[in-house]
Amino acid sequence: MLISEMTNYQIFNGSTQNSMSDVFKALAHPVRRDVLRKLRDGPVSAGNLAASFPVSKPTMSGHFTVLKDAGLILAEREGTIIRYRLNASVADEAISLLMGLLVTKPNDESNEENSP
C-alpha cells in the first residue's frame, strides 16, 4: 500500500469515520503521543492528564480534540469529570498499516532477486 493510499484509508469507529491522515496528524505532536502513553494503563481524567504537561488547559483541550477526532481516544463523562481512554482498535489499525509499509513479504524478496 502506498503512503498516498494509506492516508486515504478510512477507519470506521462506531458511528464515526476517521482517515489515516487524521491519525498521523494526531501522532505528529509529542504531547499527543505522551497522552497516548499515559492512557495505555487505563482511563485518566482530563484534569489529571492536563496537570501532567507544562501547557495551559485550553492547549490540552485542543490536543484532546485532535486525538478524539482521529479516533485514538474516547471520552467518558462521569458527572463533571471527563475521563479519556485509549481506543486501542484505531491505534492497532494504524500500527498494522505502518507495519505493512515496513515489513517485506517473502514473495516480494524473491521477486526482487529474480528481476533484471
Backbone as JSON, one array per atom type, in Angstrom:
{
  "sequence": "MLISEMTNYQIFNGSTQNSMSDVFKALAHPVRRDVLRKLRDGPVSAGNLAASFPVSKPTMSGHFTVLKDAGLILAEREGTIIRYRLNASVADEAISLLMGLLVTKPNDESNEENSP",
  "N": [[0.85, -1.17, 0.0], [0.68, 2.13, -0.92], [1.9, 5.24, 0.46], [0.24, 7.41, -0.14], [-2.15, 6.08, -0.64], [-2.51, 5.04, 1.86], [-3.03, 7.24, 3.52], [-5.5, 7.89, 2.7], [-6.98, 5.83, 3.58], [-9.75, 4.62, 5.32], [-10.99, 4.55, 8.63], [-13.39, 2.89, 10.41], [-15.12, 3.67, 13.16], [-17.28, 2.81, 15.3], [-19.91, 4.96, 15.07], [-18.52, 6.89, 13.77], [-16.24, 8.03, 11.23], [-12.92, 7.84, 10.45], [-9.93, 9.15, 8.96], [-6.72, 7.93, 7.92], [-4.95, 10.03, 7.67], [-5.84, 11.82, 9.59], [-5.19, 10.38, 11.86], [-2.37, 10.23, 11.64], [-1.79, 12.95, 11.77], [-2.58, 13.47, 14.39], [-0.71, 11.91, 15.75], [1.59, 13.25, 15.23], [2.4, 15.22, 17.0], [4.41, 15.65, 19.91], [3.29, 15.96, 22.52], [0.73, 14.88, 22.24], [1.4, 12.24, 21.64], [2.54, 11.55, 24.08], [0.27, 11.75, 25.71], [-1.17, 9.54, 24.78], [0.56, 7.51, 25.63], [0.28, 7.77, 28.4], [-2.3, 6.93, 28.68], [-2.24, 4.24, 28.21], [-2.36, 2.5, 30.38], [-4.91, 2.67, 31.3], [-8.07, 4.48, 31.81], [-7.93, 8.06, 32.33], [-8.54, 11.06, 34.04], [-9.41, 14.2, 32.47], [-8.44, 16.46, 33.79], [-6.32, 15.42, 35.39], [-4.65, 14.47, 33.36], [-4.07, 16.88, 32.01], [-2.69, 18.23, 34.01], [-0.3, 16.92, 33.96], [1.3, 18.04, 32.06], [3.31, 20.78, 30.87], [1.67, 22.88, 29.82], [-1.07, 25.09, 28.96], [-4.51, 24.59, 30.09], [-6.46, 25.09, 28.05], [-4.86, 24.61, 25.79], [-4.28, 21.9, 26.15], [-6.86, 20.92, 25.91], [-7.28, 21.35, 23.21], [-5.44, 19.5, 22.17], [-6.63, 17.13, 23.11], [-8.96, 17.2, 21.6], [-8.01, 16.86, 18.96], [-6.97, 14.27, 19.18], [-9.32, 12.87, 19.81], [-10.88, 13.39, 17.5], [-9.4, 11.97, 15.64], [-9.98, 9.5, 16.48], [-8.4, 8.15, 18.26], [-8.59, 8.38, 21.0], [-11.18, 8.02, 23.47], [-13.86, 9.7, 25.05], [-15.33, 9.75, 28.24], [-17.94, 10.76, 30.21], [-18.36, 11.44, 33.62], [-20.43, 12.7, 35.64], [-19.22, 15.79, 36.41], [-16.73, 15.24, 35.56], [-14.46, 14.41, 33.0], [-13.29, 11.55, 31.54], [-10.63, 10.17, 29.78], [-9.87, 7.57, 27.5], [-7.75, 5.2, 25.9], [-8.33, 4.32, 22.57], [-7.9, 1.43, 21.54], [-8.37, -0.09, 19.24], [-8.24, 1.61, 16.98], [-5.63, 2.56, 17.24], [-4.24, 0.14, 16.97], [-4.92, -0.47, 14.31], [-3.62, 1.6, 12.93], [-0.96, 0.98, 13.54], [-0.78, -1.5, 12.31], [-1.1, -0.8, 9.6], [1.2, 0.78, 9.25], [3.2, -1.12, 9.73], [2.75, -2.74, 7.56], [3.87, -1.23, 5.56], [6.54, -1.31, 6.24], [7.43, -3.95, 6.57], [8.74, -6.56, 4.66], [7.31, -8.82, 2.44], [7.82, -12.36, 2.04], [7.51, -13.21, -0.66], [7.91, -10.84, -2.04], [10.66, -10.37, -1.72], [11.79, -12.51, -3.15], [10.9, -11.91, -5.7], [12.25, -9.54, -6.22], [14.89, -10.41, -6.3], [14.9, -11.97, -8.56], [14.36, -10.2, -10.57], [15.46, -8.3, -13.45]],
  "CA": [[0.0, 0.0, 0.0], [1.44, 3.37, -1.0], [1.56, 6.19, 1.51], [-0.93, 8.19, -0.55], [-3.31, 5.23, -0.42], [-2.64, 4.85, 3.29], [-3.64, 8.41, 4.16], [-6.91, 7.91, 2.3], [-7.61, 4.69, 4.21], [-10.76, 5.06, 6.28], [-11.22, 3.73, 9.81], [-14.76, 3.02, 10.89], [-15.08, 3.54, 14.61], [-18.65, 3.01, 15.74], [-20.68, 5.78, 14.14], [-17.66, 7.9, 13.14], [-15.3, 7.56, 10.22], [-11.68, 8.6, 10.57], [-8.94, 8.82, 7.94], [-5.37, 7.74, 8.43], [-4.28, 11.32, 7.77], [-6.2, 12.36, 10.91], [-4.4, 9.63, 12.86], [-0.98, 10.67, 11.56], [-1.74, 14.34, 12.28], [-2.65, 13.38, 15.84], [0.53, 11.32, 16.25], [2.73, 14.1, 14.87], [2.81, 16.12, 18.09], [4.92, 14.88, 21.04], [2.37, 15.98, 23.66], [-0.35, 13.91, 21.98], [1.97, 10.89, 21.81], [2.67, 11.33, 25.53], [-1.08, 11.49, 26.23], [-1.48, 8.14, 24.47], [1.37, 6.67, 26.53], [-0.31, 7.83, 29.74], [-3.6, 6.23, 28.66], [-2.05, 2.8, 27.99], [-2.69, 1.73, 31.58], [-6.31, 2.82, 31.65], [-8.65, 5.82, 31.72], [-7.41, 9.11, 33.18], [-9.38, 12.26, 33.91], [-8.83, 15.29, 31.69], [-7.69, 17.3, 34.71], [-5.05, 14.77, 35.74], [-3.8, 14.48, 32.17], [-3.62, 18.25, 31.77], [-1.72, 18.58, 35.06], [0.95, 16.23, 33.66], [2.01, 18.72, 30.98], [3.58, 22.2, 31.15], [0.93, 23.74, 28.88], [-2.35, 25.53, 29.53], [-5.65, 23.69, 29.92], [-7.03, 25.22, 26.71], [-3.97, 23.93, 24.84], [-4.51, 20.46, 26.31], [-8.17, 20.65, 25.35], [-7.07, 21.25, 21.76], [-4.79, 18.21, 21.91], [-7.64, 16.09, 23.3], [-9.88, 17.25, 20.46], [-7.34, 16.25, 17.81], [-6.92, 12.83, 19.43], [-10.7, 12.36, 19.69], [-11.27, 13.45, 16.09], [-8.7, 10.89, 14.96], [-10.49, 8.23, 16.99], [-7.39, 7.49, 19.08], [-9.07, 8.34, 22.39], [-12.61, 8.13, 23.69], [-14.19, 10.47, 26.25], [-16.46, 9.26, 29.04], [-18.3, 11.76, 31.22], [-18.88, 10.98, 34.91], [-20.8, 13.96, 36.29], [-18.47, 16.91, 35.84], [-15.39, 14.76, 35.2], [-14.3, 13.72, 31.72], [-12.19, 10.58, 31.55], [-10.22, 9.74, 28.45], [-9.25, 6.25, 27.44], [-7.17, 4.86, 24.61], [-9.13, 3.49, 21.67], [-6.86, 0.52, 21.07], [-8.64, -0.62, 17.9], [-7.73, 2.56, 15.99], [-4.18, 2.53, 17.39], [-3.79, -1.12, 16.37], [-5.08, -0.35, 12.87], [-2.54, 2.47, 12.44], [0.28, 0.21, 13.65], [-0.84, -2.53, 11.28], [-0.84, -0.17, 8.31], [2.61, 1.17, 9.2], [4.0, -2.34, 9.61], [2.59, -3.19, 6.18], [4.82, -0.48, 4.74], [7.92, -1.59, 6.64], [7.76, -5.37, 6.52], [8.76, -7.13, 3.32], [6.76, -10.17, 2.34], [8.78, -13.29, 1.43], [7.34, -13.21, -2.12], [8.48, -9.6, -2.55], [12.11, -10.53, -1.76], [12.16, -13.4, -4.23], [10.64, -11.2, -6.96], [13.31, -8.55, -6.4], [16.1, -11.12, -6.64], [14.75, -12.52, -9.9], [14.13, -9.15, -11.56], [16.72, -7.89, -14.1]],
  "C": [[0.9, 1.23, 0.0], [1.01, 4.32, 0.1], [0.35, 7.01, 1.13], [-2.21, 7.39, -0.38], [-3.59, 5.09, 1.07], [-3.33, 6.03, 3.96], [-5.11, 8.54, 3.78], [-7.68, 6.74, 2.91], [-8.57, 5.17, 5.29], [-10.89, 4.05, 7.42], [-12.65, 3.96, 10.24], [-14.77, 2.69, 12.37], [-16.48, 3.85, 15.14], [-19.4, 3.81, 14.69], [-19.82, 6.83, 13.44], [-16.71, 7.25, 12.16], [-14.07, 8.45, 10.28], [-10.73, 8.2, 9.45], [-7.57, 8.66, 8.61], [-4.65, 9.07, 8.52], [-4.61, 12.01, 9.08], [-5.38, 11.69, 12.0], [-2.96, 10.11, 12.85], [-0.82, 12.11, 12.05], [-1.74, 14.31, 13.81], [-1.34, 12.86, 16.43], [1.75, 12.2, 16.02], [3.24, 14.96, 16.03], [3.26, 15.31, 19.31], [4.0, 14.88, 22.26], [1.25, 14.96, 23.45], [0.16, 12.48, 22.08], [2.13, 10.56, 23.28], [1.31, 11.07, 26.19], [-1.44, 10.03, 25.98], [-0.7, 7.18, 25.36], [0.75, 6.62, 27.93], [-1.64, 7.06, 29.81], [-3.46, 4.72, 28.44], [-2.51, 1.96, 29.17], [-4.13, 1.86, 32.01], [-6.77, 4.26, 31.59], [-8.04, 6.78, 32.74], [-8.29, 10.34, 32.97], [-8.63, 13.34, 33.13], [-7.98, 16.19, 32.58], [-6.35, 16.71, 35.09], [-4.11, 14.72, 34.55], [-3.22, 15.86, 31.94], [-2.55, 18.67, 32.77], [-0.35, 17.95, 34.8], [1.82, 16.96, 32.64], [2.18, 20.2, 31.3], [2.93, 23.15, 30.13], [-0.41, 24.1, 29.52], [-3.45, 24.5, 29.28], [-6.32, 23.86, 28.56], [-6.18, 24.54, 25.62], [-4.17, 22.43, 24.92], [-5.87, 20.07, 25.73], [-8.09, 20.51, 23.83], [-6.41, 19.94, 21.37], [-5.8, 17.07, 22.07], [-8.59, 16.04, 22.12], [-9.27, 16.59, 19.23], [-7.3, 14.73, 17.97], [-8.31, 12.19, 19.31], [-11.14, 12.32, 18.24], [-10.62, 12.35, 15.26], [-9.18, 9.52, 15.4], [-9.51, 7.5, 17.89], [-7.76, 7.44, 20.56], [-10.59, 8.5, 22.41], [-12.84, 8.87, 25.0], [-15.4, 9.87, 26.92], [-16.72, 10.29, 30.13], [-18.88, 11.06, 32.45], [-19.21, 12.23, 35.72], [-20.08, 15.1, 35.63], [-17.07, 16.5, 35.39], [-15.43, 14.06, 33.84], [-13.09, 12.82, 31.85], [-11.91, 10.19, 30.11], [-9.63, 8.35, 28.55], [-8.77, 6.01, 26.02], [-8.14, 4.0, 23.82], [-8.15, 2.58, 20.95], [-7.12, 0.03, 19.65], [-8.1, 0.31, 16.81], [-6.2, 2.58, 16.04], [-3.61, 1.27, 16.74], [-3.87, -1.06, 14.85], [-3.97, 0.51, 12.27], [-1.21, 1.72, 12.47], [0.33, -0.84, 12.56], [-0.54, -1.95, 9.9], [0.62, 0.25, 8.17], [3.51, -0.05, 9.03], [3.91, -2.9, 8.19], [3.54, -2.46, 5.23], [6.26, -0.9, 5.01], [8.35, -3.03, 6.46], [7.69, -5.87, 5.09], [8.21, -8.54, 3.36], [7.79, -11.07, 1.68], [8.69, -13.3, -0.1], [7.97, -11.96, -2.73], [10.0, -9.71, -2.68], [12.52, -11.4, -2.93], [11.93, -12.74, -5.58], [11.74, -10.19, -7.25], [14.61, -9.23, -6.85], [16.07, -11.61, -8.09], [14.56, -11.45, -10.96], [15.45, -8.71, -12.15], [17.27, -6.6, -13.55]]
}
